[in-house]
């Protein structure tokens, strides 16, 4: 397994990922070039913008890297 995941034309080290957007970007600006892309926030206030399949690949690589906990069973939810 590689420590890099390709997003657009960049090889992003998966250990730099802070969070991944659950919904695609939408701001309503007619000139926006990021509509429909998912933000992947990196360290030091950097971001890359991923297509849905790139976002899914990044999530899968992070889960594989950290060890997939498997499906949640009923009663395993954290109380809020």
Secondary structure, DSSP 8 states (H G I E B T S, - for coil): --SEEEETTEEEEGGGEEEE-SS------TT-S-TT-EEEEETTTEEEEE-HHHHHHHHHHHHHHH-------TT-S---
